[in-house]
């Protein structure tokens, strides 16, 4: 394996997008793997577009930018980014600062050393720092993970995690349909049906943010996730 593709969907992230790109660039990868960063500007109406342009001028050989004329959602953005990937390993990276690229080595190593095809970064295991935030969000995540495991037969601790890493060929085999945050339960249900697939989890740090700081997922997305869990798990 020679290259890792990092897909970053973003919508109105002018406060964090430059910082996360710098963190991704600075993150060390094992075995001298190269990086490509594919940022999908999902119809941002703040200064995200201009900030991305400046970052690409600094790193034109690493950064690709895809622009959606209007906001279409995380799932659509990932699907578009996937079409542009060249790396053998694919990382989904949120554009905020909740997930730390310093964890890349832990996420990639199970694939590099031939043990895994997919790795989930769990916010609920491991010894990394975890910001203390919303009690009911934690309960909601646990409930969604429980329902997902019940229908897929997996024993994940954090199905909703934003850190998911794939052998790129695995994700390209899947027809993704969800537009927004339904991507998480959909992709989990669909990879669980691939015969012989090896799914691992590893503990990660989590620097959660509040709604005042720009968090976007809400209770409506939680109900959609629950719907997606049963829809994609029960339909072949």
C-alpha beads as a LAMMPS data file, in Angstrom:
LAMMPS data file: protein, C-alpha beads

236 atoms
235 bonds

1 atom types
1 bond types

-500.0 500.0 xlo xhi
-500.0 500.0 ylo yhi
-500.0 500.0 zlo zhi

Masses

1 110.0

Atoms # bond

1 1 1 0.000 0.000 0.000
2 1 1 1.331 3.421 -0.995
3 1 1 -1.314 6.067 -0.343
4 1 1 -4.054 7.015 2.137
5 1 1 -7.038 9.048 0.939
6 1 1 -8.629 11.347 3.518
7 1 1 -12.146 12.560 2.674
8 1 1 -13.282 15.681 4.544
9 1 1 -16.932 16.714 4.032
10 1 1 -17.507 20.261 5.299
11 1 1 -20.360 22.722 5.582
12 1 1 -19.878 26.189 7.072
13 1 1 -16.680 25.289 8.928
14 1 1 -14.757 28.560 8.506
15 1 1 -13.584 28.406 12.134
16 1 1 -12.014 24.955 11.924
17 1 1 -11.396 23.853 8.331
18 1 1 -7.918 25.344 8.031
19 1 1 -6.888 23.915 11.410
20 1 1 -8.075 20.411 10.590
21 1 1 -6.308 20.455 7.216
22 1 1 -3.078 21.477 8.935
23 1 1 -3.531 18.694 11.494
24 1 1 -4.169 16.139 8.739
25 1 1 -1.064 17.250 6.845
26 1 1 1.042 17.114 10.023
27 1 1 -0.206 13.660 11.063
28 1 1 2.464 11.004 10.684
29 1 1 1.534 7.849 8.793
30 1 1 3.224 4.476 9.262
31 1 1 5.494 2.971 6.619
32 1 1 5.934 6.341 4.850
33 1 1 2.477 6.212 3.321
34 1 1 1.573 9.216 1.167
35 1 1 -1.570 11.290 1.702
36 1 1 -4.197 12.805 -0.509
37 1 1 -6.798 15.100 1.023
38 1 1 -10.159 15.405 -0.712
39 1 1 -12.305 18.185 0.746
40 1 1 -15.951 18.435 -0.279
41 1 1 -17.288 21.946 0.290
42 1 1 -20.951 21.079 0.738
43 1 1 -22.591 24.361 -0.266
44 1 1 -21.021 26.482 2.489
45 1 1 -22.303 30.035 2.692
46 1 1 -19.614 31.391 5.024
47 1 1 -15.932 31.890 4.112
48 1 1 -15.126 28.163 3.952
49 1 1 -14.677 28.284 0.151
50 1 1 -12.098 31.085 0.294
51 1 1 -10.184 29.393 3.126
52 1 1 -10.065 26.137 1.164
53 1 1 -8.735 27.960 -1.884
54 1 1 -5.898 29.428 0.172
55 1 1 -5.032 26.037 1.653
56 1 1 -4.946 24.418 -1.765
57 1 1 -2.542 27.104 -2.999
58 1 1 -0.161 26.032 -0.230
59 1 1 -0.499 22.286 -0.900
60 1 1 -1.661 21.816 -4.510
61 1 1 -0.039 18.388 -4.748
62 1 1 -1.980 17.023 -1.761
63 1 1 -5.350 18.791 -1.601
64 1 1 -8.279 18.293 -3.968
65 1 1 -11.447 20.343 -3.597
66 1 1 -14.933 19.324 -4.717
67 1 1 -17.678 21.946 -4.503
68 1 1 -21.392 21.270 -4.148
69 1 1 -23.419 24.261 -5.296
70 1 1 -25.916 23.628 -2.509
71 1 1 -25.855 21.695 0.740
72 1 1 -26.490 18.010 -0.015
73 1 1 -25.331 16.219 3.125
74 1 1 -22.472 14.131 4.475
75 1 1 -23.469 10.935 2.673
76 1 1 -23.609 12.589 -0.750
77 1 1 -20.289 14.334 -0.110
78 1 1 -18.549 11.093 0.830
79 1 1 -19.897 9.404 -2.300
80 1 1 -18.528 12.221 -4.466
81 1 1 -15.171 12.164 -2.720
82 1 1 -14.939 8.396 -3.078
83 1 1 -14.982 8.736 -6.869
84 1 1 -11.798 10.826 -6.721
85 1 1 -9.761 8.618 -4.392
86 1 1 -6.473 7.045 -5.441
87 1 1 -5.350 5.585 -2.110
88 1 1 -5.687 1.973 -1.063
89 1 1 -6.865 3.066 2.397
90 1 1 -9.672 5.583 2.964
91 1 1 -10.274 7.675 6.089
92 1 1 -13.433 9.691 6.754
93 1 1 -12.427 12.886 8.604
94 1 1 -14.949 15.371 9.985
95 1 1 -14.113 19.015 9.300
96 1 1 -14.479 20.112 12.919
97 1 1 -11.868 19.415 15.594
98 1 1 -13.730 16.623 17.400
99 1 1 -11.494 13.872 15.986
100 1 1 -7.694 14.072 16.152
101 1 1 -5.582 12.971 13.133
102 1 1 -2.880 11.933 15.597
103 1 1 -4.960 8.738 15.918
104 1 1 -4.403 7.813 12.256
105 1 1 -1.688 5.288 13.020
106 1 1 -3.962 3.384 15.430
107 1 1 -6.744 3.376 12.850
108 1 1 -4.583 2.334 9.905
109 1 1 -2.318 -0.294 11.461
110 1 1 -4.889 -3.140 11.665
111 1 1 -5.348 -2.804 7.887
112 1 1 -1.662 -2.339 7.108
113 1 1 -0.662 -5.468 8.985
114 1 1 -3.277 -7.624 7.308
115 1 1 -5.744 -8.078 10.160
116 1 1 -8.638 -5.809 9.149
117 1 1 -10.612 -4.583 6.154
118 1 1 -12.478 -1.896 8.120
119 1 1 -11.586 -0.092 11.360
120 1 1 -13.952 1.984 13.523
121 1 1 -12.507 4.511 15.969
122 1 1 -14.536 4.171 19.155
123 1 1 -15.131 7.124 21.470
124 1 1 -16.158 4.760 24.263
125 1 1 -13.078 2.560 24.650
126 1 1 -9.381 3.329 25.054
127 1 1 -7.456 5.766 27.224
128 1 1 -7.472 8.923 25.059
129 1 1 -8.953 12.194 26.365
130 1 1 -12.722 12.520 26.005
131 1 1 -14.554 15.791 26.533
132 1 1 -17.485 15.519 28.955
133 1 1 -20.637 16.835 27.256
134 1 1 -24.221 15.685 26.694
135 1 1 -25.657 12.817 28.773
136 1 1 -28.592 12.182 26.431
137 1 1 -26.333 12.180 23.374
138 1 1 -24.334 9.401 25.013
139 1 1 -27.515 7.451 25.742
140 1 1 -28.699 8.036 22.160
141 1 1 -25.414 6.783 20.716
142 1 1 -25.538 3.697 22.918
143 1 1 -29.123 2.990 21.864
144 1 1 -28.354 3.367 18.153
145 1 1 -25.279 1.161 18.472
146 1 1 -27.314 -1.460 20.351
147 1 1 -30.024 -1.487 17.661
148 1 1 -27.412 -1.649 14.914
149 1 1 -25.626 -4.569 16.577
150 1 1 -28.934 -6.346 17.130
151 1 1 -29.715 -6.245 13.396
152 1 1 -26.196 -6.772 12.008
153 1 1 -24.876 -9.299 14.510
154 1 1 -21.775 -7.171 15.168
155 1 1 -20.527 -6.153 18.633
156 1 1 -19.452 -2.558 17.991
157 1 1 -19.222 -0.081 20.863
158 1 1 -19.631 3.052 18.676
159 1 1 -21.487 2.644 15.396
160 1 1 -22.033 6.409 15.069
161 1 1 -18.341 7.319 15.252
162 1 1 -17.077 9.834 12.708
163 1 1 -13.778 7.943 12.371
164 1 1 -14.277 5.071 9.961
165 1 1 -11.393 3.651 7.928
166 1 1 -11.765 1.281 4.988
167 1 1 -9.808 -0.542 2.419
168 1 1 -10.916 1.673 -0.431
169 1 1 -11.958 -1.265 -2.573
170 1 1 -14.448 -2.300 0.140
171 1 1 -16.270 1.028 0.181
172 1 1 -16.288 1.261 -3.611
173 1 1 -18.183 -2.033 -3.736
174 1 1 -21.088 -0.525 -1.779
175 1 1 -23.942 1.483 -3.283
176 1 1 -24.480 4.298 -0.773
177 1 1 -27.853 6.066 -0.809
178 1 1 -28.146 8.161 2.346
179 1 1 -27.661 11.901 1.891
180 1 1 -26.979 13.063 5.449
181 1 1 -25.827 11.410 8.664
182 1 1 -27.710 8.247 7.757
183 1 1 -24.397 7.283 6.147
184 1 1 -23.173 5.841 9.456
185 1 1 -25.856 3.161 10.014
186 1 1 -26.189 2.515 6.282
187 1 1 -22.522 1.757 5.695
188 1 1 -22.379 -0.323 8.886
189 1 1 -25.330 -2.440 7.803
190 1 1 -23.962 -2.926 4.309
191 1 1 -20.397 -3.868 5.239
192 1 1 -21.773 -6.359 7.774
193 1 1 -23.263 -8.316 4.859
194 1 1 -19.955 -8.732 3.020
195 1 1 -18.896 -12.322 3.420
196 1 1 -15.615 -12.747 5.284
197 1 1 -15.140 -9.057 6.096
198 1 1 -12.899 -8.288 9.069
199 1 1 -14.057 -5.320 11.159
200 1 1 -11.981 -3.949 14.033
201 1 1 -12.390 -1.177 16.610
202 1 1 -9.730 0.908 18.330
203 1 1 -10.035 3.553 21.025
204 1 1 -9.625 7.188 19.975
205 1 1 -9.553 10.625 21.596
206 1 1 -12.701 12.719 21.321
207 1 1 -12.859 16.507 21.600
208 1 1 -16.617 16.983 21.258
209 1 1 -18.128 20.393 20.641
210 1 1 -21.373 22.060 21.683
211 1 1 -24.078 23.438 19.403
212 1 1 -22.778 26.949 20.146
213 1 1 -19.420 25.780 18.795
214 1 1 -21.002 24.496 15.583
215 1 1 -22.229 20.938 16.209
216 1 1 -24.823 20.109 13.535
217 1 1 -26.300 16.666 14.202
218 1 1 -29.669 16.820 16.013
219 1 1 -32.549 14.679 17.267
220 1 1 -34.047 14.421 13.762
221 1 1 -30.841 12.759 12.572
222 1 1 -31.160 10.327 15.473
223 1 1 -34.607 9.203 14.322
224 1 1 -33.348 8.948 10.734
225 1 1 -30.436 6.817 11.947
226 1 1 -32.849 4.470 13.725
227 1 1 -34.919 4.174 10.544
228 1 1 -31.772 3.459 8.499
229 1 1 -30.616 0.771 10.903
230 1 1 -33.705 -1.339 10.256
231 1 1 -34.087 -0.347 6.604
232 1 1 -30.598 -1.395 5.506
233 1 1 -30.197 -4.314 7.883
234 1 1 -33.452 -6.018 6.948
235 1 1 -33.394 -5.276 3.200
236 1 1 -30.950 -7.405 1.262

Bonds

1 1 1 2
2 1 2 3
3 1 3 4
4 1 4 5
5 1 5 6
6 1 6 7
7 1 7 8
8 1 8 9
9 1 9 10
10 1 10 11
11 1 11 12
12 1 12 13
13 1 13 14
14 1 14 15
15 1 15 16
16 1 16 17
17 1 17 18
18 1 18 19
19 1 19 20
20 1 20 21
21 1 21 22
22 1 22 23
23 1 23 24
24 1 24 25
25 1 25 26
26 1 26 27
27 1 27 28
28 1 28 29
29 1 29 30
30 1 30 31
31 1 31 32
32 1 32 33
33 1 33 34
34 1 34 35
35 1 35 36
36 1 36 37
37 1 37 38
38 1 38 39
39 1 39 40
40 1 40 41
41 1 41 42
42 1 42 43
43 1 43 44
44 1 44 45
45 1 45 46
46 1 46 47
47 1 47 48
48 1 48 49
49 1 49 50
50 1 50 51
51 1 51 52
52 1 52 53
53 1 53 54
54 1 54 55
55 1 55 56
56 1 56 57
57 1 57 58
58 1 58 59
59 1 59 60
60 1 60 61
61 1 61 62
62 1 62 63
63 1 63 64
64 1 64 65
65 1 65 66
66 1 66 67
67 1 67 68
68 1 68 69
69 1 69 70
70 1 70 71
71 1 71 72
72 1 72 73
73 1 73 74
74 1 74 75
75 1 75 76
76 1 76 77
77 1 77 78
78 1 78 79
79 1 79 80
80 1 80 81
81 1 81 82
82 1 82 83
83 1 83 84
84 1 84 85
85 1 85 86
86 1 86 87
87 1 87 88
88 1 88 89
89 1 89 90
90 1 90 91
91 1 91 92
92 1 92 93
93 1 93 94
94 1 94 95
95 1 95 96
96 1 96 97
97 1 97 98
98 1 98 99
99 1 99 100
100 1 100 101
101 1 101 102
102 1 102 103
103 1 103 104
104 1 104 105
105 1 105 106
106 1 106 107
107 1 107 108
108 1 108 109
109 1 109 110
110 1 110 111
111 1 111 112
112 1 112 113
113 1 113 114
114 1 114 115
115 1 115 116
116 1 116 117
117 1 117 118
118 1 118 119
119 1 119 120
120 1 120 121
121 1 121 122
122 1 122 123
123 1 123 124
124 1 124 125
125 1 125 126
126 1 126 127
127 1 127 128
128 1 128 129
129 1 129 130
130 1 130 131
131 1 131 132
132 1 132 133
133 1 133 134
134 1 134 135
135 1 135 136
136 1 136 137
137 1 137 138
138 1 138 139
139 1 139 140
140 1 140 141
141 1 141 142
142 1 142 143
143 1 143 144
144 1 144 145
145 1 145 146
146 1 146 147
147 1 147 148
148 1 148 149
149 1 149 150
150 1 150 151
151 1 151 152
152 1 152 153
153 1 153 154
154 1 154 155
155 1 155 156
156 1 156 157
157 1 157 158
158 1 158 159
159 1 159 160
160 1 160 161
161 1 161 162
162 1 162 163
163 1 163 164
164 1 164 165
165 1 165 166
166 1 166 167
167 1 167 168
168 1 168 169
169 1 169 170
170 1 170 171
171 1 171 172
172 1 172 173
173 1 173 174
174 1 174 175
175 1 175 176
176 1 176 177
177 1 177 178
178 1 178 179
179 1 179 180
180 1 180 181
181 1 181 182
182 1 182 183
183 1 183 184
184 1 184 185
185 1 185 186
186 1 186 187
187 1 187 188
188 1 188 189
189 1 189 190
190 1 190 191
191 1 191 192
192 1 192 193
193 1 193 194
194 1 194 195
195 1 195 196
196 1 196 197
197 1 197 198
198 1 198 199
199 1 199 200
200 1 200 201
201 1 201 202
202 1 202 203
203 1 203 204
204 1 204 205
205 1 205 206
206 1 206 207
207 1 207 208
208 1 208 209
209 1 209 210
210 1 210 211
211 1 211 212
212 1 212 213
213 1 213 214
214 1 214 215
215 1 215 216
216 1 216 217
217 1 217 218
218 1 218 219
219 1 219 220
220 1 220 221
221 1 221 222
222 1 222 223
223 1 223 224
224 1 224 225
225 1 225 226
226 1 226 227
227 1 227 228
228 1 228 229
229 1 229 230
230 1 230 231
231 1 231 232
232 1 232 233
233 1 233 234
234 1 234 235
235 1 235 236
